[in-house]
Each structure stands twice: as C-alpha cells, then as structure tokens.
C-alpha cells in the first residue's frame, strides 16, 4: 500500500467518524471539495499545509493520517 492510499483510507475513516461530508470538510478547511475527493481516492498527494488544515477541522493529529493499518496475524493451518 503506498502512502497516498494510507492517507486516503485514514482521511475517509476519520472524516466519517467525525460526521463530516466532503463538502463540509472542504469548506471548513478552505480547500476545494474535488481536492478532498481526490485525496480520498488516493489519486493525488496531500501538501503539508492542507494536511494540517484538515487535521484541525477534524480535530485529529496530522500523524493520524499516516498510520498504516495494523497487520493481521497469519492464519493457522
């Protein structure tokens, strides 16, 4: 999984947990809604300034968006 996809998955998850629509998040963070959509698809890189704006609106730490998912233990045979 590349870093764009890590950020995309975490952004989508955190935004939904906080009850924000893409439109509301974009407006509150001062960015375009289509940019939020591209971030959540993992089709573009996020800039540090934008990541900080988004994290403030969602009341999350910027590092929260860079957390890789926990690895699942191997299945027993």
N, CA and C atoms as a LAMMPS dump frame, in Angstrom:
ITEM: TIMESTEP
0
ITEM: NUMBER OF ATOMS
231
ITEM: BOX BOUNDS ff ff ff
-5.0000000000000000e+02 5.0000000000000000e+02
-5.0000000000000000e+02 5.0000000000000000e+02
-5.0000000000000000e+02 5.0000000000000000e+02
ITEM: ATOMS id mol type element x y z
1 1 1 N 0.86 -1.173 0
2 1 2 C 0 0 0
3 1 3 C 0.904 1.233 0
4 2 1 N 0.682 2.127 -0.946
5 2 2 C 1.512 3.33 -0.977
6 2 3 C 0.957 4.393 -0.029
7 3 1 N 1.761 5.411 0.22
8 3 2 C 1.406 6.427 1.215
9 3 3 C 0.162 7.227 0.833
10 4 1 N -0.059 7.428 -0.458
11 4 2 C -1.291 8.136 -0.853
12 4 3 C -2.508 7.349 -0.408
13 5 1 N -2.441 6.024 -0.54
14 5 2 C -3.584 5.19 -0.155
15 5 3 C -3.739 5.136 1.361
16 6 1 N -2.632 5.16 2.085
17 6 2 C -2.689 5.199 3.548
18 6 3 C -3.414 6.469 3.994
19 7 1 N -3.004 7.621 3.444
20 7 2 C -3.653 8.89 3.785
21 7 3 C -5.116 8.856 3.37
22 8 1 N -5.396 8.335 2.174
23 8 2 C -6.773 8.272 1.674
24 8 3 C -7.674 7.488 2.618
25 9 1 N -7.232 6.305 3.018
26 9 2 C -8.045 5.457 3.898
27 9 3 C -8.271 6.115 5.252
28 10 1 N -7.223 6.695 5.805
29 10 2 C -7.357 7.342 7.118
30 10 3 C -8.219 8.595 7.038
31 11 1 N -8.046 9.388 6.002
32 11 2 C -8.862 10.593 5.834
33 11 3 C -10.34 10.235 5.741
34 12 1 N -10.653 9.277 4.9
35 12 2 C -12.052 8.862 4.725
36 12 3 C -12.625 8.343 6.05
37 13 1 N -11.86 7.499 6.744
38 13 2 C -12.319 6.921 8.01
39 13 3 C -12.535 8.002 9.072
40 14 1 N -11.565 8.875 9.245
41 14 2 C -11.666 9.912 10.275
42 14 3 C -12.784 10.891 9.946
43 15 1 N -12.899 11.263 8.681
44 15 2 C -13.968 12.195 8.283
45 15 3 C -15.334 11.599 8.599
46 16 1 N -15.528 10.339 8.269
47 16 2 C -16.816 9.689 8.534
48 16 3 C -17.076 9.541 10.029
49 17 1 N -16.035 9.177 10.791
50 17 2 C -16.192 9.055 12.245
51 17 3 C -16.622 10.377 12.873
52 18 1 N -16.129 11.483 12.33
53 18 2 C -16.45 12.802 12.873
54 18 3 C -17.765 13.358 12.316
55 19 1 N -18.364 12.667 11.352
56 19 2 C -19.662 13.061 10.802
57 19 3 C -19.602 14.199 9.797
58 20 1 N -18.48 14.361 9.123
59 20 2 C -18.34 15.42 8.124
60 20 3 C -18.607 14.879 6.73
61 21 1 N -19.269 15.678 5.906
62 21 2 C -19.341 15.37 4.484
63 21 3 C -18.067 15.907 3.84
64 22 1 N -17.78 15.465 2.634
65 22 2 C -16.625 16.015 1.92
66 22 3 C -16.799 17.526 1.725
67 23 1 N -17.996 17.934 1.41
68 23 2 C -18.283 19.352 1.172
69 23 3 C -18.031 20.195 2.423
70 24 1 N -18.527 19.741 3.558
71 24 2 C -18.345 20.49 4.805
72 24 3 C -16.876 20.547 5.194
73 25 1 N -16.19 19.428 5.084
74 25 2 C -14.77 19.402 5.404
75 25 3 C -14.002 20.369 4.505
76 26 1 N -14.278 20.329 3.224
77 26 2 C -13.586 21.204 2.278
78 26 3 C -13.83 22.673 2.598
79 27 1 N -15.072 23.023 2.859
80 27 2 C -15.414 24.407 3.175
81 27 3 C -14.716 24.858 4.444
82 28 1 N -14.786 24.055 5.486
83 28 2 C -14.185 24.417 6.775
84 28 3 C -12.657 24.479 6.707
85 29 1 N -12.055 23.66 5.835
86 29 2 C -10.595 23.642 5.703
87 29 3 C -10.098 24.647 4.661
88 30 1 N -11.021 25.225 3.901
89 30 2 C -10.641 26.211 2.894
90 30 3 C -10.001 25.605 1.653
91 31 1 N -10.463 24.396 1.291
92 31 2 C -9.973 23.746 0.077
93 31 3 C -11.168 23.338 -0.787
94 32 1 N -10.889 22.954 -2.005
95 32 2 C -11.933 22.561 -2.944
96 32 3 C -12.436 21.154 -2.616
97 33 1 N -13.745 20.937 -2.759
98 33 2 C -14.315 19.626 -2.472
99 33 3 C -13.746 18.556 -3.385
100 34 1 N -13.484 18.886 -4.637
101 34 2 C -12.93 17.884 -5.546
102 34 3 C -11.523 17.465 -5.12
103 35 1 N -10.804 18.362 -4.46
104 35 2 C -9.481 18.025 -3.94
105 35 3 C -9.61 16.995 -2.813
106 36 1 N -10.59 17.197 -1.931
107 36 2 C -10.845 16.221 -0.866
108 36 3 C -11.184 14.866 -1.482
109 37 1 N -12.005 14.875 -2.521
110 37 2 C -12.383 13.639 -3.204
111 37 3 C -11.147 12.944 -3.783
112 38 1 N -10.273 13.692 -4.416
113 38 2 C -9.047 13.114 -4.982
114 38 3 C -8.149 12.551 -3.889
115 39 1 N -8.08 13.245 -2.753
116 39 2 C -7.281 12.734 -1.636
117 39 3 C -7.838 11.412 -1.142
118 40 1 N -9.165 11.325 -1.012
119 40 2 C -9.793 10.104 -0.506
120 40 3 C -9.707 8.948 -1.497
121 41 1 N -9.512 9.251 -2.757
122 41 2 C -9.311 8.203 -3.764
123 41 3 C -7.85 7.778 -3.844
124 42 1 N -6.963 8.587 -3.247
125 42 2 C -5.539 8.296 -3.324
126 42 3 C -4.937 8.648 -4.657
127 43 1 N -5.593 9.545 -5.393
128 43 2 C -5.116 9.893 -6.729
129 43 3 C -4.22 11.128 -6.761
130 44 1 N -4.001 11.759 -5.612
131 44 2 C -3.102 12.909 -5.558
132 44 3 C -2.415 12.952 -4.199
133 45 1 N -1.279 13.601 -4.158
134 45 2 C -0.542 13.774 -2.909
135 45 3 C -1.114 14.942 -2.133
136 46 1 N -1.084 14.86 -0.83
137 46 2 C -1.565 15.954 0.007
138 46 3 C -0.363 16.791 0.427
139 47 1 N -0.531 18.115 0.387
140 47 2 C 0.505 19.01 0.876
141 47 3 C 0.434 19.12 2.393
142 48 1 N 1.555 19.421 3.006
143 48 2 C 1.617 19.511 4.461
144 48 3 C 0.665 20.574 5.003
145 49 1 N 0.612 21.736 4.363
146 49 2 C -0.277 22.81 4.84
147 49 3 C -1.735 22.372 4.806
148 50 1 N -2.124 21.68 3.76
149 50 2 C -3.508 21.206 3.639
150 50 3 C -3.777 20.115 4.668
151 51 1 N -2.818 19.228 4.869
152 51 2 C -2.985 18.175 5.867
153 51 3 C -3.206 18.768 7.251
154 52 1 N -2.486 19.821 7.576
155 52 2 C -2.654 20.481 8.874
156 52 3 C -4.029 21.142 8.958
157 53 1 N -4.482 21.797 7.896
158 53 2 C -5.819 22.411 7.889
159 53 3 C -6.897 21.355 8.118
160 54 1 N -6.792 20.251 7.39
161 54 2 C -7.775 19.173 7.521
162 54 3 C -7.75 18.589 8.931
163 55 1 N -6.558 18.392 9.471
164 55 2 C -6.463 17.811 10.808
165 55 3 C -7.07 18.723 11.869
166 56 1 N -6.919 20.03 11.697
167 56 2 C -7.526 20.966 12.651
168 56 3 C -9.046 20.888 12.598
169 57 1 N -9.594 20.854 11.397
170 57 2 C -11.056 20.782 11.256
171 57 3 C -11.585 19.482 11.856
172 58 1 N -10.873 18.377 11.614
173 58 2 C -11.333 17.077 12.1
174 58 3 C -10.884 16.778 13.528
175 59 1 N -10.158 17.73 14.139
176 59 2 C -9.636 17.571 15.495
177 59 3 C -8.854 16.261 15.623
178 60 1 N -7.905 16.102 14.702
179 60 2 C -7.023 14.941 14.68
180 60 3 C -5.586 15.451 14.556
181 61 1 N -4.652 14.606 14.854
182 61 2 C -3.248 14.942 14.675
183 61 3 C -2.86 14.651 13.224
184 62 1 N -2.017 15.472 12.612
185 62 2 C -1.579 15.172 11.243
186 62 3 C -1 13.758 11.123
187 63 1 N -0.32 13.293 12.152
188 63 2 C 0.27 11.949 12.123
189 63 3 C -0.793 10.854 12.024
190 64 1 N -2.023 11.14 12.461
191 64 2 C -3.097 10.146 12.388
192 64 3 C -3.365 9.713 10.95
193 65 1 N -3.099 10.599 10.006
194 65 2 C -3.365 10.29 8.603
195 65 3 C -2.268 9.428 7.988
196 66 1 N -1.158 9.257 8.7
197 66 2 C -0.025 8.491 8.188
198 66 3 C 0.136 7.135 8.875
199 67 1 N -0.841 6.742 9.66
200 67 2 C -0.781 5.46 10.365
201 67 3 C -1.162 4.323 9.421
202 68 1 N -0.239 3.407 9.238
203 68 2 C -0.555 2.225 8.423
204 68 3 C -1.509 1.321 9.204
205 69 1 N -2.376 0.6 8.51
206 69 2 C -3.279 -0.319 9.215
207 69 3 C -2.482 -1.417 9.898
208 70 1 N -3.007 -1.895 11.002
209 70 2 C -2.348 -2.977 11.722
210 70 3 C -2.343 -4.231 10.863
211 71 1 N -1.244 -4.932 10.912
212 71 2 C -1.154 -6.179 10.15
213 71 3 C -1.94 -7.272 10.846
214 72 1 N -2.616 -8.064 10.044
215 72 2 C -3.385 -9.179 10.589
216 72 3 C -2.444 -10.343 10.826
217 73 1 N -2.633 -11.06 11.932
218 73 2 C -1.768 -12.22 12.164
219 73 3 C -2.023 -13.286 11.105
220 74 1 N -0.998 -14.07 10.783
221 74 2 C -1.194 -15.123 9.767
222 74 3 C -2.235 -16.145 10.232
223 75 1 N -2.956 -16.677 9.273
224 75 2 C -3.967 -17.694 9.576
225 75 3 C -3.275 -19.01 9.939
226 76 1 N -3.866 -19.693 10.918
227 76 2 C -3.34 -21.002 11.307
228 76 3 C -3.858 -22.06 10.352
229 77 1 N -3.017 -23.002 10.073
230 77 2 C -3.391 -24.064 9.122
231 77 3 C -4.208 -25.136 9.765
